[in-house]
Amino acid sequence: MIQLNTNNSRYLLSYFPEVRTLLSNNNKETMIVEVIETKNKQETLKVKLEDRELFIHSSYNPEREAQHILKKELTQDFNSDTHVVFLGLGLGYHVSQFTKQYQQNSYSIIEPSLEIFNVASDLIQLEEVFNKNVAHLFVGEMYSVRQIVDQIYKESATRVEIVISPTYKQLFSKLINEFVSESKKMIRQKRSELATNYNFQFNWIENSIKNHKHVLNTPNILDDSFKERFSDKPVIIVSAGPSLSDDIESIRSIKQNNLAYIFSVGSAINTLITYDVIPDAVFSYDPGDKNHLVFEKMIDQDKDAIPLVYGSSVGHQLLENFRGPKYHFITSQDYTSRLLLGDQIGKNELVLDSPSIAVMTFQIVNKLGMSPIIFAGQNLGYLYNRRYAQGVDYDFIDSELTEQEVDHAEEVKDVYGNNIKTNIGFNSMRNALVQFASTFKGEYYNTTKGGAAIEGIPFKTIEDLLNDNLQQSIDKKIWPINKKSYDLSDYDKKKEDIQLSYESFVEEKARLEYTLNKIKEETGKKKLEKLFTKIDNELTKFENNQFFTHFIVQSIRVEHDLLIQKINRVAKKETTDKKKEIIQMFRGYNASLTTVLVKLVLVLQEEGILNNGNAKTERNLV
């Protein structure tokens, strides 16, 4: 057990209890740590690890070294919003220097060695070295590197910089390389998620509003009647990866002999039509305004007798153009249906938004109890320098990869154990499939030759599946049409609630704008602090308003998240600085809010969810 001085023990118990518990239960020693007096009468640490002896800090002047470390490690882009990760604490000279020099910045500390932390805790007072802005303290092997990265980047929406103590680069090179690598992956992932949210945040809400009438008049594919129909039936989820062409004749045979359901996802319908293989259904969920073009060939060739299974937030143009039978599933992005249909959408009927329609369909067929579930054309990587299988060609996106895409590709293992090129989008899809395979625990196979290996979904050629698993014809019953899934007895009452919530929100928005104007005019410190509190209270009212939470905030989620993060940061600043920043950040936020409010009201009125032309509220919109 590691003994801590009383002050440090109390500090850790209050702020980092997991570290305190870890130290209390640890008896291992992997390195010898010695305290050495430096030339300028300060202290440093010398560690002995196997055949090496290294100083953690300068043996001459640790404080001057700390200044040099910060100057060298912090980039030109460093600012008051930057979150800093210190890889290596030692005796905390560089952390002390940082907290004195940059009092507004948040930071996290990773000390890989329990022994170094133990010795340091006898020599320094943690409460004096750290300040209130320390977000995380990780010591020893509390978590995996990936878990540490997840925690830091999950809570740090601003830019992150890493400060690495020189000796730690030698002592813990493997951990540091892994941390830097995982950080880069996390940054790419966050950028991708941010871009997706920014590009589609209004589309998701607009589509769910415009599609709602179709939802009310089409069957939900996850109704019990469909579960009875599909339970224990084999299904092939056909994607448009380049390897699809290798399996197409086997898929034709499976369809002709009714050995499994053939569900086409996304662009795969164009390859199937090219080869004259008609699937049992096509699935779509993409909210983009070009998504309907994926099905242009199918519609133009009068193939739209094929059932379309659509996510309720799919691009509304598809439902307006598609003439054939339609079936829906409610996506987690559809706040309109979730609000108006309420408890009728059970937890098991909600399909979580995912990186691809293949992943969404994987959720659906698992919920339907289908088995085995087989993937074809699910490359999740590059093959033949193509994005899609033969037969998939669009004016708005190239099927062939560009030289730049190939050069910037990542590498993963394929089903044969070889390295193949992929990208962050494909990796995100693969990880989602791995996650859902682990959750549902069904019988799964991946037939994609040369595709990325998917943990939990073993590779098996489609030829072997035909020999071993798909030998018996199944009875494919006709899908019911014109079946409605919801009880609308209290539907009008819920629309009235939305109307009242909307009117209340418009009044709350006007009060917020009035308070912001008062802040601009006010100069007294005490009065400003009262107005800041009033702003907080008015934002709380926003958060409790149904119209705001289900429509507004979902349409400006990027701007809203950014506002909340800025508010948390600005709360720590002095009153005069706070005034300037609050005015600035609310100016941009309110402009976005007003723009989207006008658009939403128009769409909601067109769809009959809001009343048309309420004079009391219309005059307050702009």
N, C-alpha and C positions, 0 to 999 in steps of 0.2 A: 504493500500500500504506500502511495506517495503522500508525505506529510506537507501540508501547506500552512503558511502563516495565517493567523486568524483573519486579518483584513482581506487577503486574497481569497480565502475559503468562503468568507461571507459574500464577497463580490461575485464570485462564480456561482454561488448558490442562488443569488438574486437574479443574475443576468444570463448566465450560461450553465444551468444546472446539469446538462448532459456532460459537459466537460468535467464538472465537479464529480459526478458519479464515475466517469471513466477513470479519473485519477485515483479515486478511492478504491477501485477494484483492480488496479494494475500492479503487477509484481514483476513484469518483464524488464530486462535491460538489454538493449542491443548496441549501445555505445557508451563509452566512458566520457564524461563531461567534467572539465576542470576549469575553475575560476582563476584567471590570470590578471595581474595588475598591469596596466598599459604604461607606456612611457610618460604620459601626461596624468598619471595617477587615477585614471578611470578603470573600469573593469571590462574585460572581454572574456570570451569562453574559448577553450581549446578542446576539440573533440578528438577522440581516438576511436577509429572505426577500422577494424581489421589491421592492415598495415599502414594506414594513413593517419596523419595528425594535421588538423586544419584549424585555423582561427575563424570563429564565427564573425567577429568584428576586427577592425584594425587593431594591431598591437601597439600603435602609436597614438592615434587620436580618433576614437570611434565616432565622436559627434561630427567632426569635420567630414569623415567618411560618409556619415548619414546624409549630410547636405549634398555631397557629390552623387550619392545613389539616387536621390530624388531628382536632381538636375538631369542625370543621365537617363533615368527610366521613364519619367513622365514626358509625354510627347507634346508637340506644339498645339495639338487639339485639346489638351487638358483644360477644363474650365470648372466652374463651381458646380456644374451638374454631374461631373464625372464621378463614378464609383470606382474606388481603387481597391485592388486585391493585393495584399502583402503576402507573398510566398516566402515565409520565413519570418519569425518574430525575434528570435535570439533574446537579447536584453532590451529590445524595443527602441534603440536609439533613433532609427529612421521613422518609426511610428510616432514617437514623441515630437520629432522635428516636423513631421507632416501635420499633426493636429495643432501645433502652434502656428504653422504657416498657412494652413488651409482649414479654417475653422468651420466652414460650411459643408465640406464634402463628407459623404458617407464612405465607409470602407469596411472591408472584411479581412480577417487574418487567418492564414493557414500555417500552423506550425506542425510539420510532419513528425517531429521527434518528441515523444513524451519525456525523455530524459532532459533535453534542452529546456522544455517548458517547466519541468520540475525545478531545475537549478535556477532558472530565471525567476520563478515565483518566490524563491528565497531572497532574491537580491533586489527586486523591483516591486513597487506597488502598482498592481494592474489598473486600479482606479485612477491613478495619476498619469499613467502612460496612455490609457485609452480615454476617449471622451464620449459624450452621449451619442455620437454619430457612428459608433461601431455597430455594424449590422450582424456580423457573424464571427464566431471564433471556432475554428476547427483544429483539434489537436490529435496527433497520432492517426490512428486508423478508425476514427469514429464513423466515417462514411466512405463509400467508394468515391473515386475522383468524379465519376459521372454524377453521383448524387450531390456532391459539393457544387459542381458546376450548375446543376439544375436549381439548387437553392439560391445561389448567388444571382443567376441571371433571371430567375423567375421574379425576384423582387426588385431587380435593378433595371428599370426600363430605359434609364439614361445610358450613355456610353460607359464602358468598363475598361480600365487600364490595369495592367499587371506590373507590380514592382517586385523584382526578384533580387534577394540579397546575394551578392557574388559567390560566397562560399556554398550557398545552398544549390547553386547550379552544378557544383561538383558533387556534393553529398547526395543530392536527391534528383539527379538528372532524369531518371526514368519517370518519376512522379511529375516533375515539371513539364517534361515533353508531353506526357499524357494530358495534363491539365491544359496546356496551351492548345493541343490538338482538339480536345473536347470543347474548349471555349470557342475555337474557330467554327466548329460544327454548330454549336448553339447559336452563335451570332448569325450564321447563314440561315438557320432554321427560323430564328426570330424575325429576320428580315423578310423571309418568305411568307411567314404568317402575317406580318404587318402589311405586306403588299397585298396578300389575299383579302384581308379584312378591309383595307382601304379601297381596293378595286370593287369589291362586291357588297360592302355593307349596305348601301342603298338598294342594290339589286335584290338582295335577299328579302328585304321588307316589301319593296314594290311588287315583286313577283308573288310573294305570299298573299298580298292583298288582292292582286288581280286574278290569281289562280283560285281564290277561295270559293268562288261560285262553282268551279269545276270539282273541287274537293267535296262540296255538298252533294253533287249530282253523280259522283262515280264511286265505285266500291273501294274500300280500303283493303289492299292486298293482304293485310295482316289480320283481317277478320277471322273469327273461328271457322267459318265455312271454308276458307282457303287453307287453313291449317289442316283441316280434315282431308282436303283434296291432295295436298302436297306432302303430308307427313310420310317420312321413310322412303320417299321417291328420290332416285338419283338425279343430279342436275349438273350440267356443265356451264360454268360461267365463262363465256367466250369474250376475250378482250382482243384489242387490235394490234398487239405486239407483232414484230416481224416474224416470229416463229409460228404464228397462226397458220401460215401457208403450209407448214410441214404436217399439220394435223387435220387439214380441211377435209380430206377424203374420208378419214376415220369419223369425223364429225358428221359427214353426209350419211355414212352407214348407220351411225347411231340414231340419227333423225329418222331415216327411212324405216328402221326396224323398231322404232319406239323404245330404245334401250335406256333413254334418259331424257329429261327435259333439257332443251337448249335455250339458255338465256343469253342474249346478246347485250353487251354493255358498251355504251359510248359508240365510238367509231367502228366497232367490229361489224355493225350491220352492213357497212358498205363492202367489206370483203366477202361477207356471207352472200350478199346479193350478187356480187360479181361471179361467185362460184355457184350460184343458184342453189344455195342451202338456206332454207327459210326457217328461222328460229321460232320457238314457241312464244317468245315475248322479247321485246326490247326494253331496256331500262335506261332512264336518263334522269339527271339531277342538276346538271351544270346551270348556274344562275346567269351566265353570260348572255349578252344579246345576240351572239352569233351561234349559240348552241343549236338552234333550229336548223341551221345549214347542214349539220351532221346528218340529218334525216331527209335532206332534199332529194337524194337519189331514190330513197324508199318511197317518198310521197309521189314524186314524178312518175315512177314506174307502177303506180297504183298498188303498192305492196302494203298499204296501211290498213289492211285487214289484220295484220299482225298486232296483237295487243301491245299497247304502250303502258309500261309501268313507270310512273313519273314521281319524282320527289316534289312535294308541294311548294317548294321555293325554286323550282326549275324556271328557266327563262320563259316568260309568259307567251312569247311568240310561238313556241312549239305547240302549245295547247290550242292556240288560235288557228294554227295551220293544219293540225293533225285531224284527219276525218274519221279514223278508225276507233275501235274500242279502247277506252282508257281506264286505268286503275291507278290508285295513288298510294303513297305512303307519306306520313307526316314527318318532316325533317326537323331537327332541333333548331334550325334557323327560321322556322315558320312560327313566328310569335302571334300571327293573326289567328290561325286555327287553334293554337294552344290557349289563346284568350277566349275566343268565342265558343269553343267546344269543350273547354275545361276538362273535367274529370273523365269525359268520354274517351280522351286520348290517354290510355294507361301507359305506365312506364314501359311495358313490353311492346307497345305500338309505336313508340317514338324511335326514329332511326337517327343516330348521331351523325352529324355532319362529318365528313371524312375527306381525305385527299383525292379520292377517285370514286367513280360510280361502281367500280368493281368492289371496292371496300364496302360501300353502302349495300350493294346487292348481297355480299357475303353476310352482312348482318341480317338481311331480310330472309335469306334461305335458311339460315340457322334458326331464326325465330319461327319459321314455318315448319321446322323439324325435318327438312330434307336431308337425305343421306344416301350414298356419300356425296360430298361436294367436291367438284373437280374444276380446276382452273386450266384453261387453254389460252395461248397467246398472251400470257401474263409475264412478259419479259422483264419488266422493271429494270431494264438496262438496254444498252445499244447492241444491235446485231445488224451486220451488213450496212452499217452507217445509215440505218433507216429508223425513223420514229415510229412508223406504222407498218402494218402488213400490206401486201400487194392489194390494190383495189381501193385504198384509202388515199385520196388526193383532194386537197382543198386549195382555194384561192388565197385564204387568209392565214395559212400556216404551211410551211414546207414539210413534206414527208421525209425528205433527205436532210441529214444533219449538216450544219455548217461546220467549217474547219474550227471556228472558235469554240463551238459547243463540244467538239471532240477534245480539243486542247484543255478545256476547263473541267473535264469530266472527272469524277471520283472513281475509285475501284472497289468492287465487291466480289465475293466468290459466286460463281455460277453453280448450277445443279451438278456439274461434273467436278467441282473443286478448282476450276480455273478462275483467273482474274478476268473480270469484264468491266467495261466502262459503264458508269451510270451517272445520275445527277441527283440533286437534293430533293427534287419532286418525286422521282422514283423511289428514293430511299425512304421518304416520308410515307409513301403508299405501302412499301414493304413492311415498315415498322408497324403500321396500322393493322395490316393483315396478321402479323405475328401476335400483336396484342389481342385481337379478336379471336384468333385461333386458340390462344391460351385461355380466354374467357369462356368460350362456348364448348371447347373440348369435344368436337365431333370427329367424324371420319373424313379426312381431307386428302386430296392428291393434287399435285401440280404436274401437268404434262408438258410444260413449256421447255422444249429442247434448247439449251444454250441460254436460258433465262436465269435471273438471279435466284439463288437458293433462298427459300422462305422458311424460317425456323417454325416447326410445328405443322408444316404442310409439305410432306415428303414428295420428292420427285418420283414419278412412275410414268413410263411412256404410255401414250394413249393406246398403243397396240397391246401392251401388257394388261391394261385395264379392260380392254375388250375381251381378252382371254380369261381374266381372273375375276372381274367384278361386274361387268355389264353383259350378262348373257341372257337375261330374261326381259321380255317385253313388258312394258307397263301400260296401264289403262289411263290414257290422257283424256280426262273428261272435258267437255266444252266449258269454257269459262263463263260464268254468269255475267250478264250485262244489265244495265239500267237498275242495278241494285244500289240503294242508298244505305249508308252505314251509320247515320247519326240521328238522334232524337233532337228535334228543333223546337220542342215545346217552350223552352225558356230563352230561345235565341233572341227574340226582340228585346227582352229585358236586358240581355248582355250588351246589345247594341246601345240601348239607352244609357247603360253604365259607362260605356266608352264615350258617348257624347258628353255626359256630365263631367267625366274625367278630363276630357279635352278642354271644355270651357274653364274648368278649374285651373288647368295647366296654363292657359293663356293669361289668366289673372296672376298666377304665381310668377310667370315670366316677366310680366309688366312690373311687379314688385321688385324682382331682382334687378331689372334695368334701372328702376328708381333709386335703389340702394347704391348701385354702381355709380350713378351720377352724383350722389351725395358724397361718396368717397373721393371722387375727382375734385369736388369743391372744398372738402374739409382739410384743415391743416393741423387741428389739435390732436395730440397723441391719444388722449383718453377717448375722445369721440371716435377717432379712427378705429381703435381697438373694439369699441362697441359695434361699429359698422361691420368690421371683419366678422365678428360673432354673428351678426344678423345675416351676412352672406352665407355663412355655414348653415344657419337654420333654414334659410330659403333653399339651399341645395338639398338639405334633408327632406324638405317638402317635395322637391322634384323626385327624389328617390322613392318616395311613398306614393307617387302619382302613377296610376295604372297606364295612362296614355303615354307618359314619358318613358316608363320602364319597358313597355312592349313595342313602342313604335319609334319614339325619338332617339333614345339612347342606342338602340340597335342600328339605327341609320347613321349615327356619327360615333360609333364605338371607339374608333381610333382617337378622335379628338377628345372624347370624354375621358378615356383612360389617361391620356396625356394631361388633361386638366387636373384630374385627381392626383396624379403623381407630382405635378407642379405645386398644387396646394399643400401637399405633405412636406415638400421641400421648403416652400416659402414660409410655412408656419414657424420655422426656426429662425427667421430673419428679424432684424430690427424693424420697427414700425414704418419708418420712412422708406426703407428699401421695399418693404412688403407692399406699401401702397402702390408704388410704381409698377411692381410686377403683377399685382392683382389686376390693375387696370389693363395692363398689356395683355395678359393671358385671357381675361374675360372678353376683351374686345374681339379677338379671333374666334373664341369659342361661341360667343353669342351670334356672330355673323354666320358661322356654320349652322348653328341651331335654327336661326331664323330662315335661312335658305331651305333647309330640309323640311322645316315645318310647313312652309308654303307648298312644297311639292307633295308632302304626305297628305295634307288636307285635301288637295285637289284629287288625288287618287282615291282616298277614302270616300270622298263625296261621289265621285264617278261610280264607285262600286256599291254605293248605298249603305255604307257602314257608318258614315257621319251624315248628319242632316245637311242639306244644301243651303248655303247662303245665310248663316247665322250672323246678323248684323252686329250683335253685341261682341262677338269674338273676332269677326273678320277684320275689323278696323284696328285690332291690336297685333295683327300678325307681322306687320312691317313698320 
